[in-house]
Amino acid sequence: MKKIVLILTLTVIPILRLSAQSIQGTLRQGSTLNEVYLTIRNNTSANITGNVTKIEFTLGMYLESPKMTNAFGFTDIYTLPTPSAGIFSSHDYMSMLSSYLAASWTGSKAVSLSPGQEMDLIGFTLWGVVGPELKPGPFTILSLRYRDPFFGEDKNWLVELDGVNVTEGNEKFYSQGSNTTVHNEFSSAYLNLSTFNLTNLPVTLTKFEGRHESDIVNLNWATTEETNSDHFDIEHSLNGKSWRSIGTVAALGQSAKLHEYSFQHKNPEAGAHYYRLKMIDIDQTFAFSKIVNVNVGDRNSAGLFPNPTMDKVFFKATDLGNVSKVQVLNTAGKVLHEASSVDVSGLDVRHLPSGLFIVKLSKADGEVIQYKLIKK
């Protein structure tokens, strides 16, 4: 059986050496074995308030394999919305036969922690497709490390509060219970989470994607192999942590061919939406898919104006780039007007009767933007 060791560490840029460890870090198990949260705790006797402005970390994985294998070929990392805004970037590389994903977040997230209070900063859904090169097993470990010479380079961690590093000190990590092992030294420290694992999937999922179109989020996924699969629960979240089922799609059960599935989430509110599939077997065992993030904008209030109108409508400038086709359709789907482009001079709709219409902008990259239009 293959052995997987997954290491999560954070890169530090020393700014201020504090006499006491202000903020400690840990790894907290989520609702499933492949969900993990990076959590911090106030380690002082006073309240800590301010704004988290930077987080830097490196996710590392060693995959025991008969050949050199990039472990990130088997694992996707999806950042959940804590922090909910800001700039997130990452890149992967290999070093000392291990794979790494170095990432950073910058932004501003308000924090107010009383002594001993905890707060989740970043969440991960770690997702692996089980196959010939990857087997679930009991020896999988997720680690948070600081300056571990075994891995060839300094692996540090950083949380900045209003531009000041608050993770300097000798007690960098703390335990979340019996599933974590902590070793703290100033020159070398680590925390091991022993319950991270992968799950055998009842299906081989080749894609899962979502797209917002008009008042609907269209979710599409495909499988190439199914063994005793029963159904898919479509789960939805507004924060990436609290989930609810919004629908069910029956599975084929047995299949060795490509099969496409789809589901529509109707009338989602404006904002960020998160979706995952709960893939359930006939014996009711299950596994989760990766998480898909879809941003729903308020198109009708800002993108098309004036609305209602009697003669012309204008588009938000950011929606006009790369347009390959513009169409006006009635509610039955019949195309009443079509043009190859539209610009800031607007769209003349005086020839249309009074009523409700759909205006569709198609872009060269495949994006489709739809608006509801009321003609007086």
C-alpha positions as CSV (number, residue, x, y, z in Angstrom):
1,M,0.0,0.0,0.0
2,K,1.3,3.5,-0.9
3,K,2.2,5.8,1.9
4,I,1.2,9.5,1.7
5,V,2.7,12.2,3.9
6,L,1.2,15.6,3.6
7,I,2.9,18.6,5.1
8,L,1.4,22.0,5.6
9,T,3.8,24.8,6.6
10,L,3.9,28.6,6.4
11,T,6.7,30.9,5.1
12,V,7.8,33.6,7.6
13,I,9.2,37.0,7.0
14,P,10.5,38.2,10.4
15,I,9.3,41.7,11.2
16,L,9.1,41.9,15.0
17,R,10.5,39.6,17.7
18,L,7.9,39.4,20.5
19,S,8.8,38.4,24.0
20,A,5.8,36.0,24.1
21,Q,4.1,34.0,21.5
22,S,1.0,36.1,20.6
23,I,-0.6,33.7,18.0
24,Q,-0.3,29.9,17.8
25,G,-1.4,27.7,15.0
26,T,-2.9,24.3,14.6
27,L,-4.6,22.0,12.1
28,R,-8.3,21.2,12.9
29,Q,-10.1,18.2,11.3
30,G,-13.2,19.1,9.4
31,S,-16.4,17.1,9.0
32,T,-14.7,14.5,6.8
33,L,-11.2,13.0,6.8
34,N,-10.1,15.1,3.8
35,E,-11.2,18.4,5.3
36,V,-8.7,20.4,7.3
37,Y,-8.7,24.0,8.7
38,L,-5.7,26.1,9.5
39,T,-6.7,27.6,12.9
40,I,-5.1,30.2,15.2
41,R,-5.4,30.9,18.9
42,N,-4.7,33.9,21.1
43,N,-1.9,32.8,23.4
44,T,-1.8,36.0,25.5
45,S,-3.7,37.1,28.6
46,A,-5.1,40.2,26.7
47,N,-7.6,40.7,23.9
48,I,-6.1,40.8,20.4
49,T,-7.8,43.0,17.8
50,G,-6.9,44.2,14.4
51,N,-6.8,43.0,10.8
52,V,-5.0,39.9,9.4
53,T,-3.1,41.3,6.4
54,K,-0.9,38.4,5.3
55,I,-0.7,34.7,5.5
56,E,2.0,32.6,3.8
57,F,2.3,28.8,3.8
58,T,3.6,25.8,1.9
59,L,1.6,22.6,1.5
60,G,3.9,19.6,1.0
61,M,3.2,16.0,0.1
62,Y,5.4,12.9,-0.1
63,L,3.9,10.1,-2.1
64,E,5.6,6.7,-1.7
65,S,5.7,5.3,-5.2
66,P,7.9,3.0,-7.3
67,K,8.6,6.0,-9.5
68,M,9.0,9.7,-8.9
69,T,5.5,11.1,-8.9
70,N,4.1,14.6,-8.5
71,A,1.7,14.1,-5.6
72,F,-0.3,17.2,-6.7
73,G,-1.3,15.2,-9.7
74,F,-3.6,13.3,-7.3
75,T,-4.7,16.2,-5.0
76,D,-6.5,19.5,-5.6
77,I,-6.5,22.2,-3.0
78,Y,-9.5,24.5,-2.7
79,T,-9.3,27.5,-0.4
80,L,-12.5,28.0,1.5
81,P,-13.8,31.5,2.2
82,T,-11.9,32.2,5.4
83,P,-10.5,34.7,4.6
84,S,-13.4,35.6,2.4
85,A,-11.7,38.2,0.4
86,G,-8.2,39.3,-0.7
87,I,-5.7,38.0,-3.2
88,F,-4.7,34.3,-3.1
89,S,-1.8,32.9,-5.2
90,S,0.1,29.6,-5.3
91,H,2.6,27.6,-7.3
92,D,3.8,24.0,-7.0
93,Y,7.3,22.5,-7.2
94,M,9.3,19.4,-6.2
95,S,12.2,19.3,-3.8
96,M,14.0,16.3,-2.0
97,L,11.5,13.8,-3.6
98,S,8.6,15.7,-2.1
99,S,6.0,17.9,-3.8
100,Y,5.1,21.4,-2.5
101,L,2.5,24.0,-3.1
102,A,3.6,27.4,-1.9
103,A,0.8,29.9,-1.4
104,S,0.1,33.3,0.0
105,W,-2.9,35.4,0.9
106,T,-2.9,39.2,1.3
107,G,-5.9,41.3,2.2
108,S,-7.7,42.6,5.3
109,K,-9.7,40.4,7.6
110,A,-10.9,41.7,10.9
111,V,-10.0,39.6,14.0
112,S,-11.0,40.0,17.6
113,L,-9.7,37.2,19.9
114,S,-10.1,37.0,23.7
115,P,-7.5,35.0,25.6
116,G,-7.5,31.4,24.4
117,Q,-10.1,32.1,21.7
118,E,-9.7,30.3,18.3
119,M,-10.4,31.3,14.8
120,D,-10.3,29.5,11.5
121,L,-8.2,31.3,8.9
122,I,-8.0,29.0,5.9
123,G,-9.8,25.8,5.0
124,F,-8.7,23.1,2.6
125,T,-10.6,20.3,1.0
126,L,-7.9,17.7,0.1
127,W,-9.2,15.5,-2.7
128,G,-7.5,12.5,-4.3
129,V,-8.7,10.2,-6.9
130,V,-7.8,6.7,-5.8
131,G,-6.1,4.6,-8.5
132,P,-3.1,2.5,-9.2
133,E,-0.7,5.1,-7.9
134,L,-2.7,6.3,-4.9
135,K,-4.3,4.1,-2.2
136,P,-6.1,5.2,1.0
137,G,-4.3,4.0,4.0
138,P,-3.8,4.4,7.8
139,F,-0.4,6.1,7.7
140,T,-1.4,9.4,6.1
141,I,-0.1,12.4,8.1
142,L,-0.8,16.2,7.6
143,S,1.9,18.3,9.2
144,L,2.5,22.0,10.0
145,R,6.3,22.5,10.1
146,Y,8.8,25.2,11.0
147,R,12.4,25.0,9.8
148,D,12.6,21.3,9.2
149,P,16.1,20.5,7.9
150,F,15.0,17.0,6.8
151,F,13.1,18.5,3.9
152,G,16.0,20.5,2.6
153,E,14.7,24.0,3.0
154,D,13.3,26.2,5.8
155,K,9.6,25.6,6.0
156,N,8.2,28.4,8.2
157,W,4.9,30.0,8.8
158,L,3.6,33.6,8.9
159,V,0.5,35.4,10.1
160,E,0.6,39.2,10.0
161,L,-1.7,41.4,12.0
162,D,-1.8,45.0,10.7
163,G,1.6,44.3,9.0
164,V,3.3,42.8,12.1
165,N,4.4,39.2,12.3
166,V,2.5,37.8,15.4
167,T,3.8,34.2,15.0
168,E,7.3,34.7,16.4
169,G,8.1,32.8,19.5
170,N,9.0,29.4,20.9
171,E,5.4,27.9,21.2
172,K,4.4,28.1,17.6
173,F,1.9,25.2,17.5
174,Y,-0.8,23.8,19.8
175,S,-2.6,20.5,20.0
176,Q,-6.3,20.0,19.0
177,G,-6.5,16.6,20.8
178,S,-5.3,13.0,20.6
179,N,-5.1,13.2,16.8
180,T,-2.3,15.8,16.9
181,T,1.3,15.6,18.0
182,V,3.2,18.8,18.8
183,H,6.9,19.4,19.1
184,N,8.0,23.0,19.7
185,E,11.5,24.4,19.6
186,F,12.7,27.8,18.3
187,S,14.9,26.2,15.6
188,S,12.6,23.3,14.7
189,A,9.0,22.7,15.4
190,Y,6.2,20.6,13.9
191,L,2.6,19.5,14.4
192,N,1.3,16.2,13.0
193,L,-2.4,15.5,12.3
194,S,-2.7,11.8,12.1
195,T,-6.4,11.5,10.9
196,F,-6.0,13.0,7.4
197,N,-6.9,10.4,4.8
198,L,-8.3,9.8,1.3
199,T,-11.5,7.9,0.5
200,N,-12.3,5.4,-2.1
201,L,-14.8,6.9,-4.5
202,P,-17.9,5.0,-5.9
203,V,-17.3,6.9,-9.2
204,T,-14.4,8.2,-11.2
205,L,-15.2,11.9,-11.6
206,T,-13.5,13.6,-14.6
207,K,-14.9,17.1,-14.2
208,F,-17.1,19.2,-12.0
209,E,-17.8,22.8,-12.9
210,G,-20.3,25.6,-12.4
211,R,-21.3,28.7,-14.3
212,H,-23.7,31.5,-13.5
213,E,-26.1,32.3,-16.4
214,S,-29.0,34.7,-15.8
215,D,-30.9,33.6,-12.7
216,I,-29.4,30.1,-12.6
217,V,-26.1,28.4,-11.6
218,N,-25.6,25.5,-14.0
219,L,-23.6,22.6,-12.5
220,N,-22.1,20.0,-14.8
221,W,-20.0,16.9,-14.0
222,A,-18.9,13.7,-15.8
223,T,-17.9,10.2,-14.8
224,T,-15.9,7.6,-16.7
225,E,-16.5,4.7,-14.4
226,E,-19.2,3.9,-11.8
227,T,-19.3,0.9,-9.5
228,N,-22.4,0.4,-7.3
229,S,-23.1,4.1,-7.3
230,D,-26.5,5.2,-6.1
231,H,-27.0,8.9,-6.4
232,F,-25.4,12.4,-6.1
233,D,-26.4,14.8,-3.5
234,I,-25.7,18.4,-4.6
235,E,-24.6,20.4,-1.5
236,H,-24.5,24.2,-1.3
237,S,-22.8,26.7,1.1
238,L,-22.5,30.4,1.4
239,N,-19.4,30.3,3.5
240,G,-17.6,27.0,2.5
241,K,-18.1,25.5,6.0
242,S,-21.9,25.0,6.6
243,W,-23.5,22.8,3.9
244,R,-27.0,21.9,2.9
245,S,-28.4,19.6,0.2
246,I,-30.3,21.5,-2.6
247,G,-31.0,18.5,-4.8
248,T,-30.4,14.9,-5.8
249,V,-29.4,13.3,-9.2
250,A,-29.7,9.6,-9.7
251,A,-26.5,7.8,-10.7
252,L,-26.1,5.1,-13.4
253,G,-25.0,2.5,-10.9
254,Q,-22.7,0.5,-13.2
255,S,-20.8,2.1,-16.1
256,A,-17.5,2.1,-17.8
257,K,-18.2,4.9,-20.3
258,L,-18.3,8.6,-20.2
259,H,-21.5,10.0,-18.8
260,E,-22.6,13.6,-18.3
261,Y,-24.7,14.9,-15.4
262,S,-26.2,18.4,-14.7
263,F,-28.1,20.3,-12.1
264,Q,-29.5,23.8,-11.9
265,H,-29.5,26.0,-8.8
266,K,-32.3,28.5,-9.5
267,N,-32.4,32.1,-8.3
268,P,-29.2,32.2,-6.2
269,E,-28.7,35.5,-4.4
270,A,-25.8,37.8,-5.4
271,G,-22.5,36.9,-3.8
272,A,-20.2,33.9,-3.5
273,H,-21.6,30.4,-3.7
274,Y,-19.8,27.0,-3.1
275,Y,-20.9,23.7,-4.4
276,R,-19.8,20.1,-3.8
277,L,-21.1,16.6,-4.8
278,K,-21.8,14.0,-2.2
279,M,-21.3,10.8,-4.2
280,I,-23.2,8.0,-2.4
281,D,-22.8,4.3,-3.0
282,I,-25.6,1.7,-2.9
283,D,-24.4,0.6,0.6
284,Q,-24.6,4.4,1.7
285,T,-20.9,4.9,1.9
286,F,-20.0,8.2,0.4
287,A,-17.2,10.6,-0.6
288,F,-17.1,14.3,-1.4
289,S,-16.0,15.9,-4.7
290,K,-13.8,19.0,-4.9
291,I,-15.5,22.3,-4.2
292,V,-16.6,24.6,-7.0
293,N,-16.9,28.4,-6.4
294,V,-19.3,30.5,-8.4
295,N,-19.7,34.2,-8.0
296,V,-23.1,35.6,-8.7
297,G,-23.3,39.2,-9.6
298,D,-26.4,41.5,-9.5
299,R,-26.6,41.8,-13.3
300,N,-30.0,43.4,-13.5
301,S,-29.3,46.3,-11.2
302,A,-25.9,47.2,-12.5
303,G,-25.2,45.6,-15.8
304,L,-28.1,46.8,-17.9
305,F,-29.6,50.2,-17.7
306,P,-32.0,51.9,-17.8
307,N,-34.3,49.0,-17.0
308,P,-37.2,49.3,-17.7
309,T,-36.7,51.3,-20.9
310,M,-38.6,52.6,-23.9
311,D,-35.9,53.0,-26.5
312,K,-32.2,52.1,-25.7
313,V,-30.3,50.1,-23.1
314,F,-26.7,50.4,-22.1
315,F,-24.2,47.9,-20.7
316,K,-21.7,48.0,-17.9
317,A,-18.4,48.7,-19.6
318,T,-16.7,45.6,-18.0
319,D,-19.3,43.4,-19.7
320,L,-18.6,44.7,-23.2
321,G,-15.1,43.2,-23.6
322,N,-14.5,40.4,-26.1
323,V,-18.2,40.2,-27.1
324,S,-18.8,38.0,-30.2
325,K,-22.6,38.1,-30.3
326,V,-25.5,39.9,-28.7
327,Q,-29.1,38.5,-28.9
328,V,-32.5,39.6,-27.7
329,L,-34.9,36.7,-27.0
330,N,-38.5,36.5,-25.9
331,T,-39.6,34.4,-22.9
332,A,-40.2,31.4,-25.3
333,G,-36.6,31.5,-26.4
334,K,-37.2,32.9,-29.9
335,V,-34.4,35.2,-31.1
336,L,-35.9,38.6,-32.1
337,H,-32.6,40.5,-32.6
338,E,-29.0,39.4,-33.2
339,A,-25.8,41.3,-33.9
340,S,-22.1,40.5,-33.9
341,S,-21.1,43.3,-31.5
342,V,-22.3,46.0,-29.1
343,D,-20.6,49.0,-27.7
344,V,-21.0,51.9,-25.2
345,S,-23.5,53.5,-27.6
346,G,-26.0,50.9,-26.4
347,L,-28.7,48.7,-28.0
348,D,-31.8,50.1,-29.7
349,V,-34.9,48.2,-28.6
350,R,-37.6,50.6,-29.9
351,H,-38.8,48.0,-32.4
352,L,-39.7,45.5,-29.6
353,P,-43.2,45.3,-28.2
354,S,-43.8,46.0,-24.5
355,G,-43.0,43.0,-22.2
356,L,-40.2,40.9,-20.7
357,F,-37.2,39.9,-22.8
358,I,-33.8,38.2,-22.3
359,V,-30.6,40.0,-23.5
360,K,-27.7,37.6,-24.0
361,L,-24.1,38.6,-24.5
362,S,-21.8,35.8,-25.8
363,K,-18.1,36.2,-25.5
364,A,-15.3,34.7,-27.5
365,D,-13.9,32.8,-24.5
366,G,-17.3,31.0,-24.0
367,E,-18.6,33.2,-21.2
368,V,-22.3,34.0,-21.5
369,I,-24.0,36.9,-19.7
370,Q,-27.7,37.2,-19.6
371,Y,-30.0,40.0,-18.4
372,K,-33.7,40.4,-17.9
373,L,-35.0,43.4,-19.8
374,I,-38.4,45.1,-19.4
375,K,-39.5,47.1,-22.4
376,K,-42.2,49.7,-21.7
